[in-house]
Amino acid sequence: MRKGVKATVIGSVFAVMVSGAGYGAYNIVSALGGSSGVGGSSGPAPVKTGPPSASEVRATTAKFFAAWEKGDSVTAASYTNNDGAADPVLESYSGAGHITKVTITPGTATGATVPFTVKATVSYKGIAKPLAYKSQLTVVRGKTTGRALVDWQPSVIHPELKTGDTFVTGESASPAIEAVDRNGTVLTKEKYPSLGPILDELRSKYGDQAGGSPGIELAIKHDVADSADTTLVTLEKGKAGKVRTTLSATAQAAAEKAVTKYSESSVVALQPSTGQLLAIANHRDDGFNAAFLGKLAPGSTMKIISAATLIDNGITTMNGPAPCTPDAVWQSQTFHNLTGLKPDEGATLADSFARSCNTAFVKFADSVKVDSLTKEAQDRFGLGRDNWKTGIPSFDGSVPASGGPDTAANLIGQGQVQMSPLNMASVTATAKTGTFRQPVLVAQSLDDRQLATAQGLSASTSAQLRAMMNRTATSGTAAGIMAGLGGNIGAKTGSAEVDGQAKSNSWFTGYRNDVAAAAMTQDGGHGIDAAGPIVRAVLAASG
């Protein structure tokens, strides 16, 4: 497996692909194009506008496919609206990728979008293997030329290709691995699709020391630092080394099934008593490991840390006052509760926590210091220090000491706070046991890495958090989701509003006995709408 150059993902887990405006030779042709008659030129022909016609779509597609099949990257790229970006990808296809004998068969067009199948051969040092896949393209009108051009997206050439990616065939930089769960069950991306990128990362990091030998393969080389290549075709197998993970095949299967019911969803489950990860699953079009690397506001699940902050700083206790008012104003910003939540001026912290009252927490912004929440997250929950070493790349959460309205917003998981499902599963585990145990995917002994540490919670604070989370799970906002689950349970719901998004992001975290899980569904609505059912399914299978 090879490594690339990584661009940091900030505030969003989406990969944004922007079509450029380079049009190659078409600008010159357009400038010269004109009719001439007796007495001189009548000037350039007018630039066409409007959607491409069906005949233009067919013609452009045919020319693009013909050049691609011949391995003529320059010509093929010239039929796109970003030849500068398209050419290196197409060149690597027939060059470093050693992909030959390409046959492209277009399907029935839907407007300007044309589906197609690709059949080719990967040949390297006398070894040849078939390559077959499906993709699609869209023909658009060139903005400056008026010509019908293929709208360039890397996924046109292969559905797993992203901006900056290229193809390469040769000896793999890392030997193959056979990853197994805690009980020795083999974990494959065919059986557990979410584990594909994670197994690639494990191979990249531990392949050499697992005792295997490299093979020969066609792979996508990602333009992301410390990101493992994606293998497409194995021409010659190497010897696989065995890597034991902490995962549970049972929990992983439940997680895989649960996330498929909601698009753009991720979930993580772990053991609070050990920090060992049990399941990691993502259901996303972009293949991004948002479960580990997502950076999004966690909404009201953040109130676990906020409640701990209030208790540890002597501001209130679970039975102390935390009035739930209709609204709350902090530095000219007005905060509201979810629609339908009735005010309760005599509410305790446990009452407002179980009902997820925003205004009760916002009103404590006067009592906390700008960095109180930050210190609690770092010192007690081990977050935000950028020092977790799970075994693969992960985000460690961020709770900045932001002033102004964000001091209040951070208390309810909005503002500048960013978390991943991994972070929130860890928060729940720490709340349950009182001890921060850095999540791990492979044993520390495998590479002697230094795990992150934190002070953890006092017995009193942990007991109060467990009581509040148990009440939330049995009679509060999470009761409908957690109903019927036996054992020692606790939960917290959350939803995070996002500018320009129709629905909020759905968050839910909970525990059952020695399993803690957290899920997030982008544009999923309230916590009980999408993330909640995902967490319940994992807890039900793992408790």
C-alpha positions in Angstrom: 0.0 0.0 0.0 1.3 3.4 -0.8 0.8 6.8 0.8 -0.3 10.1 -0.6 -0.6 13.7 0.5 -3.5 14.6 2.8 -5.6 17.7 2.9 -7.1 18.4 6.4 -10.8 18.0 6.7 -12.2 20.9 8.7 -15.8 21.2 9.9 -17.2 18.9 7.4 -16.7 15.3 6.3 -17.7 16.0 2.7 -15.1 15.8 -0.1 -15.9 18.7 -2.4 -15.0 18.3 -6.1 -15.0 21.5 -8.1 -15.0 21.5 -11.9 -12.5 23.9 -13.3 -12.8 26.2 -16.1 -9.9 25.1 -18.4 -11.1 24.2 -21.8 -7.9 23.3 -23.7 -7.9 23.9 -27.4 -11.6 24.8 -27.5 -11.0 28.4 -26.6 -8.7 28.8 -29.6 -11.1 27.1 -31.9 -13.9 29.2 -30.7 -11.9 32.4 -31.2 -11.0 31.4 -34.8 -14.4 30.0 -35.7 -16.3 32.2 -38.1 -17.6 32.2 -41.6 -15.8 34.2 -44.3 -17.3 35.3 -47.5 -16.5 37.7 -50.3 -15.1 40.9 -48.8 -13.8 39.3 -45.6 -14.9 37.6 -42.4 -18.2 38.2 -40.9 -16.8 37.7 -37.4 -16.8 34.7 -35.0 -19.8 32.5 -34.9 -22.1 33.1 -31.9 -21.4 30.9 -28.8 -24.1 28.3 -28.3 -26.1 28.4 -25.0 -28.5 26.2 -23.3 -28.3 22.5 -22.5 -26.5 20.3 -25.0 -28.8 18.5 -27.5 -29.1 14.7 -27.7 -26.9 14.7 -30.8 -24.2 16.8 -29.1 -24.3 14.4 -26.1 -23.8 11.4 -28.3 -21.0 13.0 -30.4 -19.0 14.3 -27.4 -19.4 11.0 -25.5 -18.2 9.0 -28.6 -15.2 11.2 -29.1 -14.2 11.1 -25.4 -14.6 7.3 -25.2 -12.7 6.8 -28.5 -9.7 8.8 -27.3 -9.8 7.1 -23.8 -9.9 3.6 -25.4 -6.8 4.5 -27.5 -4.9 5.7 -24.4 -4.7 9.3 -25.9 -5.0 11.2 -22.6 -4.4 14.6 -24.1 -7.2 14.2 -26.7 -9.6 12.6 -24.2 -9.0 15.4 -21.7 -9.7 18.0 -24.4 -13.3 16.8 -24.6 -13.8 17.7 -20.9 -14.3 21.1 -19.3 -11.1 20.7 -17.2 -8.4 19.3 -19.3 -5.7 20.3 -16.9 -7.2 18.0 -14.2 -8.4 15.3 -16.5 -5.1 14.7 -18.4 -2.9 13.4 -15.5 -5.7 11.0 -14.4 -6.2 9.6 -17.9 -2.4 9.5 -18.5 -1.9 7.4 -15.3 -4.7 5.1 -16.5 -2.8 3.8 -19.5 0.6 4.7 -18.2 1.5 3.9 -14.5 -1.8 2.0 -14.3 -0.8 -0.3 -17.2 -4.5 -0.6 -18.2 -4.9 -1.7 -21.8 -7.4 -3.2 -24.2 -10.0 -0.8 -23.0 -13.6 -1.2 -24.3 -16.2 1.3 -23.2 -19.9 0.6 -23.8 -22.4 3.4 -23.3 -25.8 2.8 -21.9 -29.1 4.6 -22.5 -28.7 8.3 -21.8 -30.9 10.1 -19.3 -30.9 13.6 -20.6 -27.2 14.7 -20.7 -26.1 11.9 -18.3 -24.7 8.7 -19.9 -24.0 5.5 -17.9 -21.4 3.2 -19.3 -19.4 0.0 -18.6 -15.7 -0.4 -18.9 -13.9 -3.7 -19.7 -10.1 -3.7 -19.8 -7.0 -5.6 -19.0 -4.3 -4.8 -16.5 -0.9 -6.1 -17.7 2.3 -5.9 -15.8 5.5 -7.9 -16.4 3.8 -10.7 -18.2 0.9 -11.0 -15.8 -2.6 -9.9 -17.0 -5.9 -9.7 -15.2 -9.3 -8.4 -16.3 -10.8 -5.1 -15.0 -14.5 -4.3 -15.3 -16.7 -1.7 -13.7 -19.5 0.8 -14.3 -19.5 4.6 -14.2 -21.3 7.6 -15.8 -20.6 11.0 -17.2 -22.6 14.2 -17.8 -22.2 16.4 -20.8 -22.5 20.2 -20.2 -22.2 23.4 -22.2 -18.8 25.0 -22.0 -19.2 28.3 -20.3 -16.8 30.3 -22.6 -16.7 28.1 -25.7 -20.3 27.0 -26.0 -19.1 23.5 -26.9 -20.6 20.3 -25.5 -18.0 18.9 -23.1 -17.8 16.1 -20.5 -18.2 17.6 -17.0 -15.0 16.6 -15.4 -15.2 14.6 -12.2 -12.5 12.0 -11.3 -15.3 9.5 -10.7 -16.0 9.5 -14.4 -12.8 7.4 -14.9 -13.5 5.1 -12.0 -16.2 5.4 -9.3 -13.7 5.2 -6.4 -11.5 8.0 -7.8 -11.4 11.3 -6.0 -9.7 14.7 -6.7 -5.9 14.3 -7.0 -6.0 10.5 -7.2 -4.1 8.5 -9.9 -3.6 4.9 -10.9 -0.5 2.8 -10.3 0.3 -0.9 -11.0 3.3 -2.6 -9.4 4.6 -4.2 -6.3 2.6 -3.1 -3.3 4.4 -1.0 -0.8 2.9 -3.0 2.0 2.2 -6.7 2.2 -1.3 -7.9 2.3 -2.8 -8.7 5.7 -5.4 -11.1 7.1 -7.3 -9.0 9.7 -9.2 -11.0 12.3 -11.5 -10.0 15.1 -10.9 -10.6 18.8 -12.0 -14.2 18.5 -10.0 -15.0 15.3 -12.9 -14.5 12.8 -11.5 -13.2 9.5 -12.7 -9.7 8.6 -13.0 -8.9 4.9 -14.4 -5.9 3.1 -16.6 -8.2 1.1 -18.4 -9.3 4.2 -18.1 -6.1 6.1 -18.0 -3.3 3.5 -17.4 -0.5 6.0 -14.1 -2.0 6.9 -12.6 -1.5 3.4 -10.8 1.8 4.1 -10.0 0.6 7.7 -8.4 -2.6 6.5 -6.4 -0.6 4.0 -5.1 1.6 6.8 -4.2 -1.4 8.9 -2.4 -3.0 6.0 -0.5 0.2 5.3 0.6 0.6 8.9 1.1 -3.0 10.0 1.6 -5.0 6.9 5.4 -5.0 7.0 5.6 -6.2 10.7 2.8 -8.8 10.3 5.1 -11.2 8.5 3.7 -11.0 5.0 5.3 -10.3 1.6 4.1 -7.8 -1.0 2.1 -8.8 -4.1 1.5 -7.0 -7.5 -1.6 -5.0 -7.9 -3.5 -2.2 -9.6 -4.3 0.5 -7.0 -5.7 4.0 -6.7 -3.0 6.2 -5.2 -4.8 8.8 -3.1 -3.7 12.4 -2.8 -4.1 12.3 0.9 -1.3 12.2 3.4 -1.0 8.9 5.4 -3.9 7.5 3.4 -3.5 3.9 2.2 -4.0 3.1 -1.5 -7.2 1.4 -2.6 -6.5 -2.0 -4.3 -8.6 -2.6 -7.5 -7.0 -5.7 -9.0 -4.5 -8.2 -7.5 -2.3 -9.5 -10.3 -0.1 -11.6 -8.1 -0.9 -12.4 -4.4 1.8 -11.9 -1.8 1.9 -13.6 1.5 -0.6 -12.2 3.9 0.4 -11.4 7.5 -2.1 -11.7 10.3 -3.3 -8.7 12.2 -5.5 -9.2 15.2 -8.0 -6.4 15.9 -10.2 -5.7 19.0 -13.3 -5.8 16.8 -16.2 -8.2 17.4 -17.6 -9.8 14.2 -21.0 -9.9 15.8 -21.0 -6.2 16.7 -19.6 -5.3 13.3 -22.3 -7.2 11.5 -25.0 -5.4 13.5 -23.4 -2.0 12.9 -23.0 -2.7 9.1 -26.7 -3.6 8.9 -27.9 -0.7 11.0 -26.1 2.1 9.1 -27.4 0.9 5.7 -30.9 2.1 6.7 -29.8 5.7 6.8 -27.6 7.5 4.3 -24.5 9.4 5.4 -24.5 7.5 8.7 -21.6 6.4 11.0 -21.4 4.4 14.2 -18.7 3.3 16.7 -19.0 0.8 19.5 -16.4 0.1 22.2 -15.9 -1.5 25.6 -15.9 1.1 28.4 -13.9 -1.3 30.7 -11.0 -1.6 28.2 -11.3 1.1 25.5 -11.2 -1.7 22.9 -13.2 -1.0 19.8 -16.0 -3.4 18.9 -17.4 -2.0 15.7 -16.8 0.8 13.2 -19.3 1.3 10.4 -20.0 4.0 7.8 -22.7 4.3 5.1 -21.6 7.1 2.9 -21.4 7.8 -0.8 -17.9 9.2 -0.5 -16.4 6.2 1.4 -15.0 8.6 4.1 -14.4 7.1 7.5 -16.6 9.7 9.3 -16.9 7.4 12.3 -13.2 8.2 13.1 -12.4 11.3 11.1 -15.7 13.3 11.0 -15.6 16.8 12.5 -19.1 18.0 13.2 -21.0 19.7 16.0 -22.4 16.9 18.3 -25.5 18.8 19.4 -27.0 17.8 22.8 -24.8 14.7 23.3 -22.3 17.4 24.3 -24.4 18.0 27.4 -22.6 14.9 29.0 -19.4 16.9 29.1 -21.3 20.2 30.0 -23.0 18.5 32.9 -19.7 17.2 34.2 -18.2 20.7 33.9 -21.0 22.2 36.0 -20.7 19.5 38.6 -16.8 19.5 38.8 -16.7 23.3 39.0 -19.2 23.3 41.9 -21.8 25.3 39.9 -24.7 22.8 40.4 -25.4 19.1 40.9 -27.8 16.6 39.3 -30.4 17.6 41.9 -29.5 21.3 41.9 -31.4 24.0 40.0 -31.2 24.2 36.2 -34.4 26.1 35.2 -35.7 25.2 31.7 -37.0 28.6 30.4 -38.7 29.2 27.0 -35.6 30.9 25.7 -32.2 32.2 26.9 -30.2 35.2 25.8 -26.4 35.2 25.9 -24.4 38.2 24.5 -27.3 39.3 22.2 -27.9 35.8 20.8 -31.2 34.1 21.7 -31.3 30.4 22.2 -34.4 28.2 22.0 -35.5 24.7 22.8 -36.8 22.1 20.4 -40.3 22.7 19.4 -42.8 21.2 21.8 -40.6 21.2 24.9 -42.6 22.7 27.8 -40.7 25.2 30.1 -40.0 24.1 33.7 -38.8 26.9 35.9 -38.2 24.5 38.8 -36.2 22.0 36.9 -33.1 20.3 38.3 -30.0 19.5 36.2 -31.2 15.9 35.9 -34.6 17.1 34.7 -33.2 19.4 32.0 -30.6 16.8 31.0 -33.2 14.1 30.5 -35.5 16.4 28.6 -32.5 17.9 26.7 -33.4 21.5 27.6 -31.0 23.9 25.8 -31.9 27.0 27.7 -31.1 25.4 31.0 -27.5 24.9 29.9 -27.1 28.2 28.1 -28.1 30.0 31.3 -24.9 28.6 33.0 -22.7 30.5 30.5 -22.5 33.3 33.1 -21.1 30.9 35.6 -18.5 29.1 33.6 -15.2 30.5 32.4 -14.3 30.7 28.8 -12.0 27.7 29.1 -14.0 25.6 31.6 -15.5 23.3 29.0 -12.2 23.0 27.2 -10.3 22.0 30.4 -13.1 19.5 31.3 -12.9 17.9 27.8 -9.1 17.7 27.9 -8.4 16.8 31.5 -11.3 14.5 32.3 -12.4 13.0 28.9 -9.0 13.0 27.1 -10.3 15.1 24.2 -8.8 17.8 22.0 -5.1 17.1 22.6 -4.4 15.5 19.2 -2.7 12.5 20.8 -4.9 9.5 20.4 -3.2 6.5 18.8 -6.0 4.0 18.0 -4.0 2.2 15.4 -5.3 4.1 12.4 -5.8 7.8 11.8 -8.5 9.4 14.0 -9.8 12.8 15.1 -9.5 13.4 18.8 -12.3 16.0 19.1 -12.1 19.8 19.5 -13.6 21.9 22.3 -11.9 25.3 21.8 -12.1 28.1 24.5 -14.3 30.3 22.4 -15.7 33.5 23.8 -18.7 35.5 22.8 -21.9 33.7 22.0 -19.9 30.5 21.4 -19.3 30.2 25.2 -23.1 29.4 25.5 -23.4 27.6 22.1 -20.5 25.2 23.0 -22.4 24.1 26.1 -25.2 22.6 23.9 -22.8 21.1 21.3 -23.0 23.9 18.7 -20.7 26.8 18.3 -17.1 25.7 17.7 -17.3 22.2 19.2 -16.5 19.4 16.8 -16.7 15.6 17.5 -16.9 12.3 15.7 -18.9 9.2 16.7 -15.6 7.7 18.0 -15.2 10.7 20.3 -18.8 10.5 21.6 -18.6 6.8 22.2 -15.5 7.5 24.3 -17.2 10.3 26.2 -20.0 7.9 27.1 -17.6 5.2 28.2 -15.7 7.7 30.4 -19.0 8.9 31.9 -20.0 5.3 32.7 -16.8 4.1 34.3 -15.3 7.4 35.4 -12.0 6.4 33.8 -10.7 7.6 30.4 -9.4 4.8 28.3 -8.1 5.8 24.9 -10.0 3.8 22.3 -7.8 1.2 20.5 -8.3 -0.9 17.4 -5.2 -3.0 17.7 -3.2 -3.9 20.8 -0.7 -1.4 22.1 1.9 -4.2 22.2 1.7 -4.5 18.4 3.8 -1.3 17.9 4.5 -0.1 21.5 2.8 3.2 20.8 2.1 5.6 23.6 -1.6 5.8 24.4 -3.3 9.1 25.5 -4.1 9.5 29.2 -6.4 11.8 31.2 -7.4 12.4 34.8 -10.9 11.0 34.4 -13.9 11.7 36.6 -14.5 11.5 40.3 -16.7 8.7 41.6 -19.3 11.3 42.5 -19.4 13.0 39.1 -19.4 9.6 37.3 -22.3 8.4 39.5 -24.3 11.5 38.7 -23.7 11.2 35.0 -24.8 7.6 35.0 -27.9 8.4 36.9 -28.8 11.2 34.5 -28.1 9.1 31.4 -30.1 6.2 32.9 -33.0 8.5 33.5 -32.8 9.8 29.9 -32.8 6.2 28.7 -35.8 5.1 30.8 -38.1 8.1 31.0 -36.4 11.0 29.0 -35.9 11.8 25.3 -34.1 8.4 24.7 -36.8 6.2 26.3 -38.5 5.2 23.1 -35.2 4.1 21.5 -33.8 2.2 24.6 -37.1 0.6 25.6 -36.8 -3.2 25.9 -33.1 -3.3 26.3 -32.2 -5.1 29.5 -29.2 -4.6 31.7 -27.5 -1.4 32.9 -28.4 1.3 30.3 -28.0 5.0 29.7 -28.2 7.4 26.8 -28.2 10.9 25.5 -30.0 12.3 22.4 -28.7 15.1 20.2 -29.4 17.1 17.1 -27.2 19.8 15.6 -28.4 22.5 13.3 -26.3 23.2 10.2 -26.6 26.4 8.1 -28.1 25.7 4.7 -29.3 22.2 5.7 -33.0 21.4 5.7 -32.8 19.0 8.7 -30.4 18.9 11.6 -27.7 16.2 12.0 -28.9 13.4 14.1 -26.8 12.2 17.1 -27.3 9.6 19.7 -25.0 7.9 22.2 -25.7 5.3 24.8 -24.4 2.3 26.8 -25.6 -1.1 27.8 -23.6 -3.1 30.3 -20.0 -3.1 29.0 -20.8 -1.6 25.5 -20.9 2.1 24.6 -21.9 3.3 21.2 -22.4 6.6 19.4 -23.9 7.3 16.0 -24.3 10.3 13.7 -26.5 10.7 10.6 -26.0 13.9 8.5 -29.3 15.6 7.7 -31.0 12.9 9.8 -33.2 15.1 12.0 -33.6 14.5 15.7 -31.4 12.1 17.6 -34.2 9.5 17.9 -35.0 9.7 14.1 -31.9 8.1 12.7 -28.8 7.9 15.0 -30.9 6.4 17.8 -32.1 3.3 16.0 -28.5 2.7 14.8 -27.1 2.7 18.3 -30.0 0.6 19.7 -29.3 -2.1 17.0 -25.6 -2.3 18.0 -26.3 -2.3 21.7 -29.0 -5.0 21.3 -26.6 -7.2 19.4 -23.6 -6.6 21.8 -25.1 -6.4 25.3 
